Amino acid sequence: MRFLFFTDDHKRGTTPENRKDNFPAALERKLREVVQIARERDVDYVLHGGDFFDVPAPALSVCADFLEIFQQFPVPVFTIPGNHDLFGHNSETLPRTMLGFAARLGIVRLLERDPVYLEKNGLRVQLTGQGYHVDMDRRDPRLDYTVKKKDCDYAIHVVHGMLLERAIFPGAFYTLIEQVWDTEADFTLVGHNHLGFKATERDGKYFLNPGALARLSNHPAEMKRPVQVVIIDLGGSRPAYETVRLKSAAPGEDVLDRTRLEESAFREQRLAGYLAEVKAAGSYRRTDVRALLEEIARSEKLPPKVIQEALKRIAQAEEALMQGEDGV
Ligand SMILES: [Mn+2]
């Protein structure tokens, strides 16, 4: 049984400011190549790690253009919602999003904690997924990243979260691979961190994030990294995987704007100055609105239901804003 995994394609109808080319056209070429690879490699299933769309409800024409390509996959496509797919990072809004819509029409299938079992040539594979939610990388990471293996030969778990090999700057929300080694999944396939991480294996358990299919930022590492998909083969005597680079992905320097990189270095300096002022004004370490809310709630000792209500209203506000914006 063979799988093709890729993630974070952020389908959208406009070109991000950091790109010099026509982003939707470039993404269309990449996705057509992914469909071709799925055919050539004769995969049985396609797995997608979330951030299927760049916003929860893109314009209808944008959805139609890209979903048409997804319909060309000769096999089922399983995915999970990423943070960009949801209004206010709230998984309850999924039915009102375009990803929810595509799933309802059967163009993609959504993975959940409740396993799907796949069988071929006497091989039984357990497939689960964990989409993004407001507590991702904030609560006990084993609740999101680990699974139990039951009645199967292999287990694959797909997650949209900030899983990393080593710690990054303090104050960021992330999970380290070493915190979730006890998962029983043979393959933990991860999206969200666009730069990806080096394939990691311990005791025959693999953790893979090949990086985003889309390059949205002009971070120097984003300029250099490969744009790739992963092929997993469970048909042999032991599981195997390989990465396949996309031929249609232009070199980073050709599509990402360096002048903006210099400008953004300047902006980052100014932002750092601004953040220093925010820190000086209060003891808050976060800049994300939800995280800030949590800190305020903690310091003010607000009851959980007040926090829940505030999170709900943030999601509603984002949803209302998006709908007024024609999904751009
Ligand atoms: Mn993403």
Residues whose N, C-alpha, C, O or C-beta is under 5 A from the ligand:
A	BS01	MN	D8 D51 H192
